[in-house]
């Protein structure tokens, strides 16, 4: 298997006038550099693994699979086996390894980048991601190999995840108002208040994925049939879509842009790209300042969907399209209101029944 695959990608790349690796997305390039540092430039694994990451359609999948594959690669290396040579027995051992092995955490007060394995074992979601990433990698090898590759993870059991469960508590609309006011008026750095306020408003009122928003450019803003719109270049699964921008978000955005007509919609003070970790840190900081539970940018979408569905005369089909979901079940998984005890259908018939019972006893 390794010999066949080793000659294919390098020969194909050498025959081209331009190296296709120049077009690899960010996560593919980073994984390539990481693996080259471990196996060297002449090894086939860095090219194949990075090509597999570049093959994924969404940046979110690329990032998740890169993270999961690194866990798998480290496990294989520690057991003295090349990742491409793993068989079922070791693949199943990887499943058990994920259930018990402490995770890496930073050493408090240690040198920069110093890590130690003292964290809690991998969560069910992290275990499922690592196993899914390793399985997807072997599926890709089977596609690009002339002789075919048996996937050692086909028979490995995966954690059973409840798609309707989310460990992240949702914000109420009142809490969202508090968070937005904190971003607008009380951000620790006054110069960043307009950016933080506009970013959160667009993320929430347009029901956006954070990677879509951070890749949007000022040139993607437009006007269509009476609506201010953002033409997204990255919608989950690929494609383009116009997202109407409500007036409150549009006004905040224009105040932040201050006449700027080009470049990334949200950027650093020097004009560079704003990354997801920076937005995550922003939300954590604002939540702490507002006295709210911590959360990440992805939780914003769940809140937006939950609040939209709770409105009087809400149309689930319209909320589904607004959320860019192909399946209505996906939209309902984001809907945290269905977990509220106040919404239990049992209260109404119980009230009627109590009235009938009381009436029957008088």
C-alpha positions as CSV (number, residue, x, y, z in Angstrom):
1,X,0.0,0.0,0.0
2,X,2.6,2.5,1.1
3,X,4.8,1.9,-2.0
4,X,1.9,2.4,-4.5
5,X,0.8,5.6,-2.7
6,X,4.3,6.9,-2.3
7,X,5.0,7.0,-6.0
8,X,1.6,8.5,-7.0
9,X,1.3,12.0,-5.4
10,X,4.9,13.0,-5.8
11,X,5.1,11.9,-9.4
12,X,1.8,13.7,-10.2
13,X,3.0,16.9,-8.5
14,X,6.4,16.8,-10.3
15,X,4.7,16.6,-13.7
16,X,2.8,19.8,-13.2
17,X,4.0,23.3,-14.2
18,X,2.5,24.8,-11.0
19,X,2.5,23.1,-7.6
20,X,-1.2,22.6,-6.6
21,X,-0.1,22.9,-3.0
22,X,0.0,26.6,-3.5
23,X,-3.8,26.5,-3.6
24,X,-4.2,24.5,-0.5
25,X,-6.4,26.0,2.2
26,X,-4.9,27.2,5.5
27,X,-5.5,24.0,7.5
28,X,-4.0,21.8,4.8
29,X,-0.9,23.8,4.6
30,X,-0.5,23.8,8.4
31,X,-0.9,20.0,8.6
32,X,1.6,19.6,5.8
33,X,4.2,21.7,7.6
34,X,3.5,19.8,10.9
35,X,4.0,16.4,9.3
36,X,7.0,17.5,7.3
37,X,8.6,18.4,10.6
38,X,8.0,14.9,11.8
39,X,8.6,12.8,8.7
40,X,10.6,15.0,6.3
41,X,9.9,16.4,2.9
42,X,10.5,13.1,1.1
43,X,7.8,11.3,3.0
44,X,4.5,10.7,1.3
45,X,2.3,11.2,4.4
46,X,2.5,15.0,4.6
47,X,1.3,15.4,0.9
48,X,-1.4,12.8,1.2
49,X,-2.8,14.0,4.5
50,X,-2.8,17.6,3.4
51,X,-4.4,16.7,0.1
52,X,-7.1,14.9,2.1
53,X,-7.7,18.0,4.2
54,X,-7.9,20.2,1.1
55,X,-10.4,17.7,-0.3
56,X,-13.0,18.6,2.4
57,X,-15.6,21.1,1.3
58,X,-15.9,23.3,4.4
59,X,-13.3,25.1,6.5
60,X,-15.1,23.8,9.6
61,X,-14.5,20.2,8.5
62,X,-11.0,20.9,7.5
63,X,-10.2,22.3,10.9
64,X,-11.9,19.5,12.8
65,X,-10.3,16.7,10.8
66,X,-6.9,18.3,11.1
67,X,-7.3,18.4,14.9
68,X,-8.5,14.8,15.0
69,X,-5.9,13.5,12.6
70,X,-3.1,15.0,14.7
71,X,-4.3,13.0,17.7
72,X,-4.4,9.8,15.6
73,X,-0.9,10.4,14.1
74,X,0.6,11.0,17.6
75,X,-1.0,7.8,18.8
76,X,0.3,5.7,15.9
77,X,3.8,7.2,16.2
78,X,3.9,6.5,20.0
79,X,3.1,2.9,19.2
80,X,5.9,2.6,16.6
81,X,3.5,2.2,13.6
82,X,3.3,4.5,10.5
83,X,-0.2,6.0,10.4
84,X,-0.8,4.6,6.9
85,X,0.1,1.1,8.1
86,X,-2.4,0.9,11.0
87,X,-4.6,-2.2,11.0
88,X,-7.9,-3.0,12.8
89,X,-6.4,-4.1,16.1
90,X,-4.5,-0.9,16.6
91,X,-7.4,1.1,15.3
92,X,-9.6,-0.4,17.9
93,X,-6.9,0.2,20.5
94,X,-7.0,3.9,19.5
95,X,-10.7,4.0,20.5
96,X,-9.8,2.7,24.0
97,X,-6.8,5.0,24.2
98,X,-9.1,8.0,23.6
99,X,-11.4,6.9,26.4
100,X,-8.6,6.9,29.1
101,X,-5.6,9.0,28.1
102,X,-5.2,12.4,29.7
103,X,-5.2,15.3,27.2
104,X,-2.5,17.9,26.8
105,X,-2.8,21.1,28.8
106,X,-0.5,24.1,29.1
107,X,1.9,24.2,32.0
108,X,0.9,27.1,34.2
109,X,3.9,29.4,34.7
110,X,5.9,27.2,32.3
111,X,7.8,28.1,29.1
112,X,5.8,29.2,26.1
113,X,4.3,26.2,24.4
114,X,5.1,23.9,27.3
115,X,2.5,21.2,27.6
116,X,1.9,18.2,29.9
117,X,-0.7,15.3,29.7
118,X,-2.7,16.1,32.9
119,X,-6.0,17.1,31.4
120,X,-9.3,15.2,31.5
121,X,-9.6,12.4,28.9
122,X,-11.1,13.2,25.6
123,X,-14.8,14.1,25.6
124,X,-17.2,12.0,23.6
125,X,-17.4,14.6,20.9
126,X,-13.5,14.8,20.6
127,X,-13.3,11.0,20.5
128,X,-15.9,10.8,17.8
129,X,-14.1,13.5,15.8
130,X,-10.7,11.8,16.1
131,X,-12.2,8.4,15.0
132,X,-14.1,10.1,12.2
133,X,-11.0,11.9,10.9
134,X,-8.9,8.8,10.9
135,X,-11.6,6.8,9.1
136,X,-12.1,9.6,6.5
137,X,-8.3,9.6,5.9
138,X,-8.3,5.9,5.0
139,X,-11.4,6.3,2.9
140,X,-9.4,9.0,0.9
141,X,-6.4,6.7,0.7
142,X,-8.7,4.0,-0.9
143,X,-9.9,6.6,-3.5
144,X,-6.4,7.7,-4.5
145,X,-4.7,4.3,-4.3
146,X,-4.4,2.1,-7.5
147,X,-4.8,-1.1,-5.5
148,X,-7.3,0.0,-2.9
149,X,-6.9,0.4,0.8
150,X,-9.0,-1.4,3.5
151,X,-10.2,1.0,6.1
152,X,-9.2,-0.3,9.5
153,X,-11.8,1.9,11.2
154,X,-14.8,0.4,9.4
155,X,-15.5,-2.0,12.3
156,X,-14.4,0.4,15.1
157,X,-17.3,1.5,17.3
158,X,-17.9,5.2,17.6
159,X,-19.3,7.1,20.6
160,X,-23.0,7.5,20.4
161,X,-23.7,11.2,20.5
162,X,-27.1,12.8,21.1
163,X,-27.5,15.3,18.3
164,X,-30.0,17.2,20.3
165,X,-27.7,17.7,23.3
166,X,-25.6,20.8,23.7
167,X,-23.4,21.4,26.9
168,X,-23.4,25.1,26.1
169,X,-26.1,27.1,27.9
170,X,-28.1,29.4,25.6
171,X,-28.5,33.1,26.3
172,X,-32.0,34.7,26.6
173,X,-32.8,37.7,24.5
174,X,-32.3,39.9,27.6
175,X,-28.8,38.4,28.1
176,X,-28.0,39.0,24.4
177,X,-29.0,42.6,24.8
178,X,-26.7,42.9,27.9
179,X,-23.8,41.3,25.9
180,X,-24.3,43.7,23.0
181,X,-24.4,46.7,25.3
182,X,-21.2,45.5,26.9
183,X,-19.5,45.2,23.6
184,X,-20.7,48.7,22.5
185,X,-20.1,50.6,25.7
186,X,-17.7,48.7,28.0
187,X,-15.2,46.7,25.9
188,X,-11.9,46.9,27.7
189,X,-10.2,48.6,24.7
190,X,-12.3,51.5,23.6
191,X,-10.8,51.5,20.1
192,X,-12.3,48.0,19.5
193,X,-15.8,48.7,20.7
194,X,-17.3,49.5,17.3
195,X,-15.8,46.4,15.7
196,X,-16.9,44.1,18.5
197,X,-20.5,45.5,18.5
198,X,-20.9,45.3,14.7
199,X,-19.4,41.8,14.6
200,X,-21.7,40.4,17.2
201,X,-24.8,42.1,15.6
202,X,-24.0,40.6,12.2
203,X,-23.3,37.2,13.7
204,X,-26.6,37.1,15.6
205,X,-29.0,39.0,13.3
206,X,-27.8,37.2,10.1
207,X,-27.5,33.8,11.7
208,X,-24.0,33.4,10.4
209,X,-21.2,30.9,10.9
210,X,-18.1,32.6,12.2
211,X,-15.9,31.3,9.4
212,X,-18.3,32.8,6.8
213,X,-18.3,36.2,8.5
214,X,-14.5,36.3,8.9
215,X,-13.9,35.5,5.2
216,X,-16.4,38.1,4.0
217,X,-15.1,41.3,2.4
218,X,-16.4,44.8,2.2
219,X,-16.8,44.3,-1.5
220,X,-19.4,41.6,-0.7
221,X,-21.8,44.2,0.7
222,X,-24.6,45.3,-1.6
223,X,-28.2,46.4,-2.1
224,X,-30.9,44.2,-3.5
225,X,-34.7,45.0,-3.8
226,X,-34.7,47.3,-0.8
227,X,-32.4,45.3,1.3
228,X,-28.8,45.7,2.4
229,X,-27.2,42.4,1.8
230,X,-24.0,40.5,2.4
231,X,-23.0,38.1,-0.4
232,X,-21.4,35.2,1.4
233,X,-18.6,33.3,-0.3
234,X,-18.5,30.5,2.3
235,X,-21.7,28.8,3.2
236,X,-21.4,25.4,4.9
237,X,-21.1,22.8,2.1
238,X,-20.0,25.4,-0.4
239,X,-22.0,27.9,-2.5
240,X,-23.0,31.5,-2.3
241,X,-25.9,33.2,-0.7
242,X,-27.3,36.7,-0.1
243,X,-28.0,37.4,3.6
244,X,-30.2,40.5,4.3
245,X,-28.7,42.7,7.0
246,X,-31.2,44.3,9.4
247,X,-30.9,48.1,9.8
248,X,-29.5,48.0,13.4
249,X,-26.7,45.7,12.2
250,X,-26.1,47.8,9.0
251,X,-25.8,51.0,11.0
252,X,-23.3,49.5,13.4
253,X,-21.3,48.0,10.5
254,X,-21.1,51.4,8.7
255,X,-20.1,53.1,11.9
256,X,-17.3,50.5,12.3
257,X,-16.1,50.7,8.6
258,X,-16.1,54.5,8.7
259,X,-16.0,54.8,4.9
260,X,-13.7,51.9,4.2
261,X,-14.7,50.3,0.8
262,X,-12.3,47.3,0.4
263,X,-10.6,44.6,2.3
264,X,-11.8,42.1,4.9
265,X,-15.1,43.0,6.5
266,X,-13.6,42.4,9.9
267,X,-9.9,42.7,10.4
268,X,-7.2,43.6,12.8
269,X,-6.0,47.2,13.4
270,X,-3.3,46.6,10.9
271,X,-5.7,45.3,8.2
272,X,-4.8,41.6,8.7
273,X,-7.3,38.8,9.0
274,X,-9.2,38.4,12.3
275,X,-9.1,34.7,13.2
276,X,-11.6,32.5,15.1
277,X,-9.5,32.2,18.3
278,X,-9.6,36.1,18.5
279,X,-13.4,36.1,18.3
280,X,-13.6,33.3,20.9
281,X,-11.4,35.3,23.3
282,X,-13.6,38.4,22.6
283,X,-16.8,36.6,23.5
284,X,-15.2,35.1,26.7
285,X,-14.0,38.6,27.8
286,X,-17.3,40.3,27.1
287,X,-19.3,37.5,28.8
288,X,-17.1,37.8,31.9
289,X,-17.5,41.6,31.9
290,X,-21.2,41.3,31.5
291,X,-21.5,38.7,34.2
292,X,-22.8,36.0,31.8
293,X,-21.8,32.3,31.3
294,X,-18.8,31.9,28.9
295,X,-19.5,30.8,25.3
296,X,-18.0,30.5,21.9
297,X,-19.0,32.1,18.5
298,X,-20.8,28.9,17.4
299,X,-23.3,29.2,20.2
300,X,-24.5,32.5,18.8
301,X,-26.2,30.7,15.9
302,X,-28.1,28.5,18.3
303,X,-29.3,31.5,20.3
304,X,-30.4,33.3,17.1
305,X,-32.4,30.2,15.9
306,X,-33.9,29.7,19.3
307,X,-35.1,33.3,19.6
308,X,-36.4,33.4,16.0
309,X,-38.5,30.2,16.5
310,X,-39.9,31.6,19.8
311,X,-41.4,34.7,18.0
312,X,-45.1,34.8,17.5
313,X,-46.2,33.4,14.1
314,X,-42.6,32.1,13.5
315,X,-42.2,30.0,10.3
316,X,-39.8,27.1,10.9
317,X,-39.2,26.8,7.1
318,X,-38.1,30.4,6.9
319,X,-35.9,30.0,10.0
320,X,-34.4,27.0,8.4
321,X,-33.5,28.9,5.2
322,X,-32.2,31.8,7.2
323,X,-29.9,29.4,9.1
324,X,-28.6,27.8,5.8
325,X,-29.7,24.4,6.9
326,X,-30.7,21.8,4.2
327,X,-32.6,19.7,6.8
328,X,-35.2,21.0,9.2
329,X,-33.9,18.5,11.8
330,X,-30.6,20.4,11.9
331,X,-32.5,23.6,12.7
332,X,-34.3,21.9,15.5
333,X,-31.0,20.7,17.0
334,X,-30.0,24.3,17.3
335,X,-33.3,25.2,18.9
336,X,-32.6,25.3,22.7
337,X,-36.2,26.4,23.5
338,X,-37.4,22.8,23.1
339,X,-35.5,22.0,26.3
340,X,-37.2,24.7,28.3
341,X,-39.5,23.3,31.1
342,X,-41.8,26.3,30.6
343,X,-42.7,25.0,27.1
344,X,-43.8,21.5,28.3
345,X,-47.1,20.7,26.4
346,X,-48.3,18.9,29.6
347,X,-49.2,22.1,31.4
348,X,-52.1,23.1,29.2
349,X,-54.1,19.8,29.4
350,X,-53.2,19.5,33.1
351,X,-54.7,22.9,33.7
352,X,-57.9,21.9,31.8
353,X,-58.0,18.6,33.7
354,X,-57.6,20.3,37.1
355,X,-60.4,22.6,36.2
356,X,-62.6,19.7,35.2
357,X,-61.8,17.7,38.3
358,X,-62.5,20.7,40.6
359,X,-65.8,21.3,38.8
360,X,-66.7,17.7,39.2
361,X,-66.2,17.8,43.0
362,X,-68.4,20.8,43.7
